[in-house]
Amino acid sequence: MLTELLTGWITHQRWFAGKGRPIDELVVDSDVELTHGLRHLIISVRQAGTRDRYQLLLGTGGDTSGRYSHARIGDGCYDAAYDPDLTATLLTGMAEGRDLGPLRFRHLEGVEIDTSLRSLVLGAEQSNTSLVYGETYICKMFRRLIPGLNPELEIVTALARNGSHHIAQPYSWIEAELDGEPTTLAMTQEFLATANDGWALALASVRDLYASLDPSASDAGGDFSSEAYRLGVATAEVHHELAAAFPTDVMETQEVKQMIEDHRRRLAGAVHEVPELAEHARVAQEAYQRVADVISEIPVQRVHGDYHLGQVMRTTGDWVVLDFEGEPGQPLAERRALSSPLRDVAGMLRSFDYAARHLLAGHPDAEQLRPRAIEWAELNRSSFLAGYSAGGGRLHAEDAVLLRALELVKAVYEVTYEARNRPTWLPIPLAAFQMGR
């Protein structure tokens, strides 16, 4: 029986969000034949009173003992995301604007899609599955389905209409109704085949510094600061583009106080979960109080929401920003809510700290290298902020107070994340509370 097969199979998938909890019930909500041997399923998984929905391309009748053994579900069924003969149907559907049962395949006006390209699953992702067609398109299939328009599709299509060159151009998407709302199932964008990942570039710089005989971060061969500056400029430009494409607002005094109370509540929860944070909590509390004392209103707009070095790519021309989904674990309404652009700035500053320090975890010379790590992070923080200001990003005197608080909000989140998932990395976010910024 298909539901029994899926119940045993889904818990082993990287994108399944309910690991470690027993499945009470799995139900197939929707089953649509896309072409011979390929079905699109939406399934509901109930666990401890919660219900999550996922989508699956189900291949039937393939050779699950050989070529697709790694994608085998059982009884002749397999995860057809790995079958390029079948995934061609997705590209063709989007190119032709097909309707297949409740599924709607769409493309942007004026876009022509090459349907001759074969797909390959990108291997590094956790919560989604991406299919790369040739070296031209990347189709992200959102495995866990949240009713509503996906923020990434919403934002990149809006920025593309306004001519932004800091995004991967969007081409097409697939959608269906979920709980009465048009819901994004997948989207296709330009694949940046020759671009370099920002996190990898930053790590190469840090490794070069650690290996260098020259003790100065700015004189080491892999100096990243000029790229950090350009990234700051690009970030400011994206913020301006977002402000032009979507409504903006101002968070007034009472809302600022409510935001601070939310941050205090999350800090208390983190201290309860991670006792090592208790001795640093005062630093965060003082930073939050400074915001309450100094700032009466905060300009807010659409932002990236989960901004770090892993979300940016360096092309030959400039920096490109990816993954405007926001934090995938948060409710869709929160991910689409207006926020201060400094939230993104704070996220990138934290990312510089991570790039500088994470190689020290378990390193035999960690104590000797730590001053270099701090110098690298400080140099690139300064360069990024200088670029952000040069690009027209707002950095007024009172903004420094909010930025410091938002950095510590991010660090509190990181403390709980690392305690749960990578305890050896816990010193990285804890160090954020020890810096006298």
C-alpha positions as CSV (number, residue, x, y, z in Angstrom):
1,M,0.0,0.0,0.0
2,L,1.4,3.4,-1.0
3,T,0.8,5.2,2.3
4,E,2.7,2.5,4.2
5,L,5.6,2.7,1.8
6,L,5.7,6.5,2.1
7,T,5.5,6.4,5.9
8,G,8.6,4.2,6.1
9,W,10.4,6.2,3.4
10,I,9.7,9.8,4.3
11,T,11.4,9.8,7.7
12,H,14.8,9.2,6.0
13,Q,14.5,12.2,3.7
14,R,16.7,15.2,4.5
15,W,13.8,17.6,3.8
16,F,11.4,15.9,6.2
17,A,10.9,18.3,9.1
18,G,9.4,15.8,11.6
19,K,12.4,13.6,12.3
20,G,12.6,12.0,15.7
21,R,8.8,12.0,16.2
22,P,6.6,9.0,15.3
23,I,4.1,9.5,12.4
24,D,0.5,9.1,13.6
25,E,-1.0,9.2,10.1
26,L,0.1,9.8,6.5
27,V,-2.6,10.6,3.9
28,V,-2.3,11.2,0.2
29,D,-4.3,14.5,-0.3
30,S,-3.7,14.9,-4.0
31,D,-2.5,12.4,-6.7
32,V,-2.2,13.8,-10.3
33,E,-0.7,11.9,-13.2
34,L,1.7,14.3,-15.0
35,T,2.7,11.9,-17.7
36,H,3.0,8.1,-18.1
37,G,5.1,6.8,-15.2
38,L,5.0,10.1,-13.3
39,R,2.6,11.2,-10.6
40,H,2.6,14.4,-8.5
41,L,1.6,13.7,-4.8
42,I,0.7,16.1,-2.0
43,I,0.7,14.2,1.3
44,S,-0.3,15.1,4.8
45,V,1.8,13.9,7.7
46,R,0.3,14.0,11.2
47,Q,2.6,13.9,14.2
48,A,1.7,14.7,17.9
49,G,-1.3,16.9,16.9
50,T,0.4,18.8,14.1
51,R,-0.1,18.4,10.3
52,D,2.6,19.1,7.7
53,R,2.2,18.7,4.0
54,Y,4.8,17.7,1.5
55,Q,5.0,17.2,-2.3
56,L,6.6,14.3,-4.1
57,L,7.2,13.4,-7.7
58,L,6.4,9.7,-7.7
59,G,8.0,7.6,-10.5
60,T,6.3,4.2,-11.2
61,G,7.6,1.3,-13.2
62,G,11.3,2.4,-13.3
63,D,14.4,0.3,-12.6
64,T,14.6,0.8,-8.8
65,S,17.2,-1.9,-8.5
66,G,19.8,-0.1,-10.6
67,R,19.8,3.4,-11.9
68,Y,17.4,4.8,-9.3
69,S,18.2,2.5,-6.4
70,H,19.2,5.6,-4.3
71,A,15.7,7.0,-4.8
72,R,13.8,3.8,-4.2
73,I,10.6,4.0,-2.2
74,G,9.5,0.4,-2.8
75,D,7.2,-1.7,-4.9
76,G,8.4,-0.2,-8.2
77,C,8.1,3.4,-6.9
78,Y,10.9,5.9,-6.6
79,D,11.5,9.6,-6.1
80,A,11.2,10.8,-9.7
81,A,13.0,14.1,-9.0
82,Y,16.1,12.1,-9.8
83,D,14.7,10.9,-13.2
84,P,15.6,13.4,-16.0
85,D,13.4,11.6,-18.5
86,L,10.4,12.4,-16.3
87,T,11.3,15.8,-14.9
88,A,11.4,17.1,-18.5
89,T,7.6,17.2,-18.0
90,L,8.0,20.1,-15.5
91,L,10.0,22.2,-17.8
92,T,7.6,21.6,-20.7
93,G,4.6,22.3,-18.6
94,M,6.0,25.7,-17.5
95,A,7.1,26.6,-21.0
96,E,3.6,25.9,-22.4
97,G,1.6,27.2,-19.4
98,R,-0.2,23.9,-18.9
99,D,-2.9,23.1,-16.5
100,L,-2.7,19.5,-15.3
101,G,-5.6,18.7,-12.9
102,P,-5.2,21.2,-10.0
103,L,-1.6,22.0,-10.9
104,R,-0.9,25.2,-12.8
105,F,2.4,25.6,-14.7
106,R,3.2,29.2,-15.5
107,H,6.0,31.4,-16.9
108,L,6.7,35.1,-16.8
109,E,5.4,37.1,-19.8
110,G,7.9,37.2,-22.6
111,V,10.0,34.4,-21.3
112,E,10.9,31.5,-23.6
113,I,12.1,28.3,-22.0
114,D,14.4,25.7,-23.6
115,T,12.7,22.4,-23.0
116,S,15.5,20.3,-24.4
117,L,17.6,20.4,-21.3
118,R,18.0,17.5,-18.9
119,S,17.9,17.8,-15.1
120,L,20.3,16.9,-12.3
121,V,19.4,17.1,-8.6
122,L,21.7,19.5,-6.7
123,G,23.0,17.6,-3.8
124,A,23.6,20.1,-1.0
125,E,20.2,21.2,0.1
126,Q,18.3,20.4,3.2
127,S,14.7,21.6,3.1
128,N,14.1,21.8,-0.6
129,T,15.1,19.9,-3.7
130,S,16.6,21.8,-6.7
131,L,16.9,20.5,-10.2
132,V,19.5,22.0,-12.5
133,Y,18.6,21.9,-16.2
134,G,21.7,22.0,-18.2
135,E,23.7,25.0,-17.0
136,T,20.7,27.3,-17.7
137,Y,17.9,26.9,-15.1
138,I,17.6,25.9,-11.5
139,C,14.1,24.7,-10.5
140,K,13.6,24.7,-6.7
141,M,10.9,22.3,-5.6
142,F,9.5,23.3,-2.1
143,R,9.1,20.0,-0.4
144,R,7.3,21.2,2.7
145,L,4.2,23.1,1.5
146,I,3.0,26.3,3.3
147,P,-0.2,27.7,1.9
148,G,0.3,31.0,0.1
149,L,2.7,32.7,-2.3
150,N,6.3,31.9,-1.6
151,P,8.2,35.0,-0.6
152,E,11.1,34.2,-2.9
153,L,8.8,34.0,-6.0
154,E,7.0,37.1,-4.9
155,I,10.2,39.2,-4.3
156,V,12.4,38.1,-7.3
157,T,9.5,38.6,-9.8
158,A,8.9,42.1,-8.4
159,L,12.6,43.0,-8.5
160,A,13.0,41.5,-12.0
161,R,10.2,43.8,-13.2
162,N,12.1,46.8,-11.9
163,G,15.3,45.7,-13.6
164,S,17.4,44.6,-10.6
165,H,20.8,43.1,-11.5
166,H,21.3,41.7,-8.0
167,I,19.0,38.7,-8.4
168,A,19.0,35.5,-10.4
169,Q,16.4,36.1,-13.1
170,P,13.1,34.3,-12.5
171,Y,11.5,32.4,-15.4
172,S,8.5,30.3,-14.3
173,W,6.7,28.5,-11.4
174,I,4.2,25.8,-10.5
175,E,1.3,26.4,-8.2
176,A,-1.9,24.8,-6.8
177,E,-4.6,25.7,-4.4
178,L,-3.9,24.7,-0.8
179,D,-6.4,25.6,1.9
180,G,-8.1,27.9,-0.7
181,E,-4.9,29.9,-1.3
182,P,-2.7,29.9,-4.5
183,T,0.4,28.1,-3.2
184,T,3.8,28.0,-4.8
185,L,5.0,24.4,-5.4
186,A,8.2,25.2,-7.4
187,M,10.0,28.0,-9.2
188,T,12.6,28.2,-11.9
189,Q,15.4,30.8,-12.0
190,E,18.6,31.6,-13.9
191,F,21.3,29.1,-12.8
192,L,24.6,31.0,-12.0
193,A,26.9,28.3,-13.3
194,T,30.1,30.3,-13.1
195,A,29.4,32.3,-9.9
196,N,31.2,31.6,-6.6
197,D,29.4,31.2,-3.3
198,G,30.0,34.0,-0.8
199,W,30.6,31.6,2.1
200,A,33.2,29.6,0.1
201,L,35.0,32.8,-0.9
202,A,35.1,34.1,2.7
203,L,36.4,30.8,4.0
204,A,39.2,30.8,1.4
205,S,40.2,34.2,2.7
206,V,40.3,33.0,6.3
207,R,42.2,29.8,5.4
208,D,44.8,32.0,3.5
209,L,45.1,34.2,6.6
210,Y,45.6,31.3,9.0
211,A,48.3,29.8,6.6
212,S,50.0,33.1,6.0
213,L,53.2,34.2,7.8
214,D,51.9,37.7,7.6
215,P,49.9,38.4,10.8
216,S,47.8,41.2,9.3
217,A,44.4,40.3,7.8
218,S,44.5,43.2,5.4
219,D,47.9,42.2,4.0
220,A,47.2,38.5,3.6
221,G,46.9,37.2,0.0
222,G,43.3,36.3,0.4
223,D,42.0,39.7,1.7
224,F,38.2,39.7,1.4
225,S,37.6,43.3,2.5
226,S,37.1,44.7,-1.0
227,E,34.5,42.1,-1.7
228,A,32.9,42.8,1.7
229,Y,32.7,46.5,0.6
230,R,31.1,45.6,-2.8
231,L,28.6,43.3,-0.9
232,G,27.7,46.2,1.3
233,V,26.9,48.3,-1.7
234,A,24.9,45.6,-3.3
235,T,22.9,45.0,-0.1
236,A,22.0,48.7,0.2
237,E,20.9,48.7,-3.5
238,V,18.7,45.6,-2.9
239,H,17.1,47.3,0.1
240,H,16.3,50.3,-2.0
241,E,14.9,48.1,-4.7
242,L,12.7,46.3,-2.2
243,A,11.5,49.6,-0.8
244,A,10.5,50.7,-4.3
245,A,8.8,47.5,-5.2
246,F,6.8,46.9,-2.0
247,P,5.0,49.0,0.6
248,T,7.0,50.6,3.5
249,D,5.9,51.7,6.9
250,V,7.2,53.0,10.2
251,M,7.2,51.0,13.5
252,E,6.0,53.4,16.1
253,T,6.9,53.7,19.9
254,Q,4.4,51.1,21.1
255,E,5.4,48.6,18.4
256,V,9.1,49.2,19.2
257,K,8.4,48.3,22.9
258,Q,6.5,45.2,21.9
259,M,9.4,44.1,19.7
260,I,11.8,44.6,22.6
261,E,9.5,42.5,24.8
262,D,9.5,39.8,22.2
263,H,13.3,39.8,22.1
264,R,13.4,39.6,25.9
265,R,11.0,36.7,26.0
266,R,13.1,34.8,23.4
267,L,16.3,35.6,25.4
268,A,14.7,34.1,28.5
269,G,13.7,31.0,26.6
270,A,17.2,30.6,25.2
271,V,18.8,31.0,28.7
272,H,16.4,28.3,30.0
273,E,17.4,25.9,27.2
274,V,21.2,26.7,27.1
275,P,22.5,27.6,30.6
276,E,25.9,28.7,29.2
277,L,24.0,31.8,27.9
278,A,23.0,33.0,31.4
279,E,26.3,34.7,32.2
280,H,26.0,36.7,28.9
281,A,22.3,37.6,29.1
282,R,22.9,40.9,30.8
283,V,24.8,42.2,27.6
284,A,21.7,41.4,25.5
285,Q,19.3,42.9,28.0
286,E,21.3,46.2,28.1
287,A,21.4,46.3,24.3
288,Y,17.6,45.8,24.1
289,Q,17.0,48.5,26.8
290,R,19.1,50.9,24.8
291,V,16.8,50.5,21.9
292,A,13.8,51.2,24.1
293,D,15.5,54.3,25.6
294,V,16.8,55.8,22.4
295,I,14.6,54.8,19.5
296,S,10.9,55.9,19.2
297,E,10.3,54.7,15.6
298,I,11.9,52.4,13.1
299,P,11.4,52.5,9.3
300,V,10.4,49.0,8.1
301,Q,10.0,47.4,4.7
302,R,10.4,44.0,3.0
303,V,13.8,42.5,3.7
304,H,15.6,39.3,2.9
305,G,15.1,37.9,6.4
306,D,17.8,35.2,6.4
307,Y,20.8,37.1,5.1
308,H,24.2,35.6,5.4
309,L,27.3,34.7,3.2
310,G,25.6,31.5,2.0
311,Q,22.8,33.5,0.4
312,V,25.0,35.5,-1.9
313,M,26.9,34.6,-5.1
314,R,29.8,36.5,-6.7
315,T,29.4,36.6,-10.5
316,T,32.0,38.2,-12.8
317,G,30.0,41.4,-12.6
318,D,28.6,41.9,-9.1
319,W,27.1,40.2,-6.1
320,V,23.8,38.4,-6.6
321,V,21.4,37.7,-3.7
322,L,19.5,34.4,-3.5
323,D,16.9,32.7,-1.3
324,F,14.5,35.5,-0.4
325,E,12.3,32.9,1.4
326,G,13.2,34.2,4.9
327,E,13.7,31.7,7.7
328,P,12.0,28.5,6.5
329,G,11.0,27.5,10.0
330,Q,8.9,30.6,10.6
331,P,5.3,31.2,9.6
332,L,4.7,32.6,6.2
333,A,3.1,35.8,7.6
334,E,6.2,36.5,9.7
335,R,8.5,35.8,6.7
336,R,6.5,38.4,4.6
337,A,6.2,41.0,7.4
338,L,7.9,44.3,7.2
339,S,11.1,44.7,9.1
340,S,14.1,47.0,9.6
341,P,16.7,46.5,6.8
342,L,19.3,46.5,9.6
343,R,18.0,43.0,10.4
344,D,19.7,41.9,7.1
345,V,22.8,43.9,7.9
346,A,23.0,42.3,11.4
347,G,22.7,38.8,9.8
348,M,25.6,39.5,7.4
349,L,27.8,40.9,10.2
350,R,27.1,37.7,12.2
351,S,28.1,35.7,9.1
352,F,31.5,37.4,9.1
353,D,32.0,36.2,12.7
354,Y,31.1,32.7,11.7
355,A,33.4,32.6,8.7
356,A,36.3,33.8,10.9
357,R,35.8,31.6,13.9
358,H,34.2,28.3,12.8
359,L,37.5,26.9,11.5
360,L,38.9,27.3,15.1
361,A,36.5,24.6,16.4
362,G,38.8,21.7,17.3
363,H,41.8,23.5,15.8
364,P,45.0,22.7,17.8
365,D,46.3,26.3,17.4
366,A,42.9,27.9,18.1
367,E,44.2,30.2,20.9
368,Q,47.0,31.6,18.8
369,L,44.8,32.1,15.8
370,R,41.9,33.7,17.6
371,P,43.3,37.3,17.4
372,R,43.6,36.8,13.6
373,A,40.0,35.6,13.4
374,I,38.8,38.7,15.3
375,E,40.9,41.0,13.1
376,W,39.5,39.4,9.9
377,A,35.9,39.7,11.1
378,E,36.4,43.3,12.3
379,L,38.0,44.3,9.0
380,N,35.2,42.8,6.9
381,R,32.5,44.1,9.1
382,S,33.9,47.6,8.7
383,S,34.3,47.2,4.9
384,F,30.7,45.9,4.6
385,L,29.2,48.7,6.6
386,A,31.3,51.3,4.6
387,G,29.9,49.8,1.4
388,Y,26.4,49.7,2.8
389,S,26.6,53.4,3.6
390,A,28.2,54.2,0.3
391,G,25.4,52.4,-1.5
392,G,22.8,54.6,0.2
393,G,22.0,52.3,3.1
394,R,20.7,54.1,6.2
395,L,23.3,54.1,9.1
396,H,22.4,57.0,11.3
397,A,23.8,57.3,14.8
398,E,20.8,55.8,16.5
399,D,20.9,52.9,14.0
400,A,24.0,51.7,15.6
401,V,22.0,51.0,18.8
402,L,19.4,49.0,16.8
403,L,22.0,47.2,14.8
404,R,23.8,46.0,18.0
405,A,20.6,44.8,19.5
406,L,19.6,42.9,16.2
407,E,23.1,41.3,16.1
408,L,22.5,40.0,19.6
409,V,19.0,38.8,18.7
410,K,20.6,36.8,16.0
411,A,23.3,35.5,18.3
412,V,20.6,34.3,20.8
413,Y,18.9,32.4,18.0
414,E,22.3,30.9,17.0
415,V,23.1,29.8,20.6
416,T,20.0,27.6,20.7
417,Y,20.6,26.4,17.2
418,E,24.2,25.4,17.9
419,A,23.3,23.8,21.2
420,R,20.8,21.6,19.5
421,N,22.7,20.8,16.3
422,R,26.4,21.6,16.6
423,P,27.5,21.9,20.2
424,T,31.2,22.3,19.3
425,W,30.2,25.6,17.5
426,L,28.5,27.1,20.5
427,P,31.5,29.3,21.4
428,I,31.0,31.2,18.1
429,P,27.7,32.9,19.0
430,L,28.6,33.1,22.7
431,A,31.6,35.2,21.6
432,A,29.2,37.8,20.2
433,F,28.2,38.8,23.8
434,Q,31.9,39.3,24.8
435,M,32.7,41.9,22.0
436,G,32.6,45.4,23.3
437,R,30.9,46.9,20.3
